[in-house]
Amino acid sequence: MPNMLWMQTGACSGDSMSLLTADGPSIEGLIRSGAIELLWHPSLTDAPSGYFATLVERIESGEQGLDILCIEGSIVTGPYGSGMFDSHRGRPKMQIVSALAARARTVVAVGTCAAFGGVHAAPPNPSDSIGLQYDHADPGGLLGEDWRAGDGRPVINLAGCPVHPLTITRTLSMLATGTPFELDFLNRPQVFFASTVHQGCTRNEYHEYDVEDREPGGKACMYFNLGCQGPSTLANCNGELWNNRSSKTRAGVPCFGCTSPDFPRDGDLFRTDKIGDVPVTLPLGVSRARYMAYKNLAKAAAPVRLIKREMEP
Amino acid sequence: MARKTLGIDLNRVEGDLEFEVDLEDGRIVGARCIGTLFRGFEQLLVDRAPRDSLVITPRVCGICGTAHLYTAVLALERLAQLPVPPQATLIRNLCLMAENVQSDLRQTFLFFVPDFLNPRYGDHPMAAAVARAFQPMKGSAVLGALGVTRRILQVVAIFGGQWPHSSYMLPGGVTRGANARDIVDCRELVESTVAWLEDDVLGDRLEAFLALDTLAALERWLAEPVRAERAMTLFCNFSRSVGLDRIGGGARTFLSGGSYHDPDSWGPPCGEQKTLLAAGIFEADGGTLAPFDPDRITEHVRHSWFRSYAGGRHPFEGETVPDYQPGSDRYTWAKAPRYGEQVVETGPLAELLAAGDALCRDILATLGPNTWLRQFARLRRAARTLALMRGQVDALARRIGEPHYRHPPEGAFEQGEGFGIVQAARGTLGHWMQVEDGRISRYQIVTPTAWNASPKDSAGRHGHWEQSVIGLQLADEADPVELGHIVRSHDPCLVCTVHFAGSGRRFRYGV
């Protein structure tokens, strides 16, 4: 049975909370079925004080094997590259992460912070935060572009702020059972990052006919004016509903692109930057001239029931 | 006399907590609570658009992001003097209540009770029953709590799309109103949580438990055979059998900023905060309640790794410039908030004392502040909050079709200052923001754990947690489980303590 050590660095615990929210598979289900042995999780382990330090020593010395290392949180390198903005017993956490990663069979970055730096690395990056193998979209990060884990793979990036609950537990299950899966161009498991947030959004009919809200709180599409990044963000939020219920865009909250390396983008998060009437950032892979032509036609075809906002998202 | 210093790190808290205690013959004579993480959240906000606080600040804390969102939106509304439709406040309240119930139940059954299975208690007569209920990831109460907390959070998902980390509260309202289906779903989610609480935790109706008003009445109720192995009974009886009702007192002054804004009165001039549960400063000695005045809040940095200033400063005048000085008498990345120069405790107990919960007041008057009461108050608050949720859902049902959002006028956030205060899961949470030329110029956050886990201030007064462990006799220095009980009874959220650096200028530290 593969074991797992979950460690928090510069984190808010949001991904741990997301983990607890997953119900199929659930973390207690994975443990009970014997898929995973939990060596350590800072919130869930019932070991006495000091156990973590001992465990780290034993893994570093090779006395204890480590199958899956999950890191939640940004890698904090400040001040002055010392890492002492985030320490454990006087030792910078970034050093502990490097030491454990060198021993692990598989390393998983749980969340956009561990993957790319995340919210703590937004300008002016006061804590000098980076990701495990990326600094925003630039390969490198703490471990370096060419680093590979014991299984030959780079760090597996579970992007999201937080990661979708089921993306965490399904990935753990795939790793525990040896189920093969591919990584995408940012080392995210393709199976969870191969559709846009826009796909499956219940406001899509509004988008289709270019019926766009100008103020929040409405029923129509939020892409043209309200900062929604759904058409350019890869994540399964509208294919796998959150908490088995809904998604931000369905509830009228714009997608902030939290699975992307540049989250949170450096601009007004509730406003769409535009060239003329059209967003600067177009849906993935779309050409501007053709998109404008399509939107003009679509607007002309919009049915009254949408223009009058009669359809519930 | 043998004097030594012990370094202790505690898990099953949110974030990283290290405690350093000075011992004389096994008795704690000095304590330093150490926040080991600096993230610089407030610096991330400076120069951003004011509404970006609704996306950035929930990420301060994954377990109470709804509370941060609520607080941030109040600060924006106070700054711009915006009217808020009652339906929006009802939805905000429901979501914050759901998050608090989640936190109270997870903290109790995932973080606090596992200490009852410590090897020290292996021969305890209740050991087998405690293990059946509380064994981590396996005990019946633990599995039950995992299940119902997932469900109650769906209330947030209905209105906000997801939990954790959404941004559905906007200045002027919320992004969507309720419809009939939402009401049915919310009722079902609340009732299924109540059913679990009644069946597995209380062994009685919610109303009967809430009607208990004295320690004596509670003791009679616990002694009824029908609830011998219920989680509440196990928790209370075990706690008191190992003396948790006699340790961990602390500051003896309790701060509640008030809970859940009144839907009918929140709006301009946004002067005082009328709340469903009253705010107040409650004194353990004398049992008196005084009004809460946010202007009296200050923060000290004398023992923190920040650039020095004299005394304490109100958050609107706060500055936080990191200045790491190892080997000095500074020891933490947390600041020291004080209320009118007083050290205070905040949390569910403070909230219930201020709101007039007769049972908690009677236990406090009889036994004094202690670890069991603090944790008991958390479960009691979960029960009270579920009862409140029923009322809020009913009130919301009567508001279907009313406005849920009023768009602020153009230029509403160009200039000015505002603050918001709510009771988050762990106690009083405040945001203070200032805006110049349409950009955030200063942002200060004072979180519940900042109050509780604060270091010494400029007058040398220990923070509340430090006070609550000083004088404690440790039975086993290698496994100081008493200290774990005391500290965990506060539901520590260290991710919430230690990011309050930054404000004033945008500032880049490091190379």
Interface residues (C-beta under 8 A of the other chain):
Chain A: Q8 G10 A11 C12 S13 G14 D15 S16 M17 S18 L20 T21 D23 S26 I27 E28 I31 R32 L38 P42 S43 L44 T45 D46 A47 P48 S49 G50 Y51 F52 A53 S74 V76 T77 G78 P79 Y80 G81 S82 M84 F85 D86 S87 H88 R89 V119 H120 A122 P123 P124 N125 P126 S127 D128 S129 C161 P162 E215 P216 G217 C237 L241 W242 N243 N244 R245 S246 S247 K248 T249 R250 A251 G252 V253 F256 C258 P264 D268 L269 F270 R271 E312
Chain B: G7 I8 D9 L10 N11 R12 V13 E14 G15 D16 E18 T36 L37 F38 R39 G40 F41 Q43 L44 R48 A49 R51 D52 L54 V55 I56 R59 V60 C61 G62 I63 G65 R106 L110 F111 P114 D115 L117 N118 P136 M137 K138 L143 L146 T149 R150 L153 Q154 V156 A157 I158 F159 G160 G161 Q162 W163 P164 H165 S166 S167 Y168 L170 G172 G173 V174 T175 R176 N179 P322 Y324 P326 W333 H404 Y405 H407 D479 P480 V481 G484 C493 V495 A501 G502 R506 F507 R508 Y509 G510 V511
